[in-house]
Amino acid sequence: MQQTTATRHRSADVAVGHAADRSGNGIAYAAIATGTGCAVVKVPFSAAPLAALDGREFGYAAVAAVGAYLRGRGFTRVRIRLADELVVDDLNARGKVPPALGMAYVKTRCVLHGFAVARVERGEPIETHDLESRARAEIALRSQAAA
């Protein structure tokens, strides 16, 4: 009798809020919901600030950092939701990615391709507002302490 093994996929539904300072050091807060519970984690990231991109480079870096965090904890199926509609559209190939974001796009897509299933979606403000506020407040405190 042949024994078959079933692959278990750990799934997570993740809302992300992020912020970064002028030097590109940032924080992403991720509310990770699984079938058994919910936890909020803080994930640091960094990205070189780019002019005229409205912080999209930080959205890419936040998604990549949260994705790497989730992969490191054994998740294989994820749905990541964030407020930045431009980043969501870029990562779902709905628009043309600005050339300056080319490498950030490739890096983020590589992280997402490491999952069996990874979706990036536009989050509702009720899901992301508190996380973004928390990240902005921490960045502001960090900036004040450095001044």
C-alpha positions in Angstrom: 0.0 0.0 0.0 1.4 3.3 -1.1 1.4 6.1 1.4 0.7 9.6 0.1 1.5 12.7 2.0 -0.7 15.8 1.9 0.9 19.1 1.5 -0.3 21.5 4.2 -0.6 25.1 3.1 -0.4 27.7 5.9 -2.6 30.6 4.8 -2.7 34.2 6.0 -4.8 37.2 5.3 -2.6 40.3 5.9 -3.4 44.0 6.2 -0.4 46.2 5.9 0.3 49.8 6.9 3.7 51.4 6.4 5.7 54.6 6.7 9.2 55.7 6.0 11.4 58.7 6.9 13.3 60.9 4.4 16.3 58.6 4.4 14.2 55.6 3.4 14.1 53.7 6.7 10.7 52.4 7.3 8.3 50.3 9.3 5.5 48.1 8.1 2.9 47.0 10.6 1.1 43.8 9.4 -2.1 42.4 10.9 -1.8 38.7 10.2 -5.0 36.7 10.4 -5.0 32.9 10.2 -7.7 30.4 10.8 -6.8 30.3 14.4 -6.0 33.9 15.4 -4.7 37.3 14.6 -1.4 39.1 15.5 0.1 42.4 14.6 3.9 42.4 13.8 6.3 45.2 13.1 8.7 44.6 10.1 11.5 47.1 9.3 12.4 47.9 5.7 14.5 50.3 3.8 14.4 51.7 0.3 16.3 54.5 -1.5 13.9 57.5 -1.7 13.0 58.3 -5.3 11.7 61.7 -6.4 8.2 62.2 -7.9 7.0 58.7 -7.1 4.8 59.5 -4.2 6.4 56.9 -1.9 5.6 54.0 -4.1 9.2 52.7 -3.5 8.3 52.4 0.1 5.1 50.4 -0.7 7.2 47.9 -2.7 9.8 47.6 0.1 7.0 47.1 2.7 5.3 44.4 0.7 8.7 42.6 0.1 9.6 42.8 3.8 6.3 41.5 5.0 6.4 38.8 2.3 9.8 37.7 3.5 8.6 37.7 7.1 5.6 35.5 6.2 7.8 33.1 4.1 10.2 32.8 7.0 7.3 31.7 9.2 6.2 29.0 6.9 3.2 30.6 5.2 2.6 29.4 1.6 -0.6 31.2 0.7 -1.1 34.9 1.4 -3.4 37.7 0.6 -1.7 41.1 1.3 -3.9 44.2 1.4 -2.6 47.7 1.5 -4.0 51.2 0.9 -1.7 52.3 -1.9 -3.7 51.6 -5.0 -0.8 52.4 -7.3 1.4 49.8 -5.7 -1.4 47.3 -5.8 -2.0 48.0 -9.5 1.8 47.8 -10.3 2.2 44.5 -8.5 -0.8 43.1 -10.3 0.5 44.3 -13.7 -2.4 46.7 -14.3 -0.2 49.6 -15.2 3.2 50.5 -16.5 5.9 50.4 -13.8 8.0 53.6 -13.8 11.6 52.7 -14.9 13.0 54.0 -11.6 11.0 51.3 -9.8 12.1 48.5 -12.1 14.5 46.8 -9.6 12.1 47.3 -6.7 9.3 45.7 -8.7 11.5 42.7 -9.7 12.6 42.2 -6.0 9.0 42.4 -4.7 7.6 40.1 -7.4 10.4 37.6 -6.6 9.4 37.5 -3.0 5.7 37.0 -3.9 6.6 34.2 -6.4 8.1 32.3 -3.4 4.5 31.5 -2.3 2.3 28.9 -3.7 -0.4 31.6 -3.9 0.1 35.3 -3.3 -2.4 38.0 -3.9 -1.9 41.7 -3.4 -5.1 43.7 -3.1 -6.4 47.2 -2.2 -7.2 47.2 1.4 -10.2 49.1 2.9 -9.3 52.1 5.1 -10.8 50.3 8.1 -8.2 47.6 7.6 -5.1 49.7 7.0 -5.7 53.1 8.7 -4.7 52.2 12.2 -1.6 50.3 10.9 -0.5 53.2 8.8 -1.1 55.7 11.7 1.0 53.5 14.0 3.8 53.3 11.5 3.7 57.1 10.9 3.7 57.8 14.6 6.7 55.6 15.2 8.6 57.1 12.3 7.8 60.6 13.6 9.1 59.7 17.1 12.2 58.2 15.6 12.9 61.4 13.6 12.3 63.6 16.7 14.7 61.5 18.7 17.4 61.8 16.1 17.0 65.6 15.8 
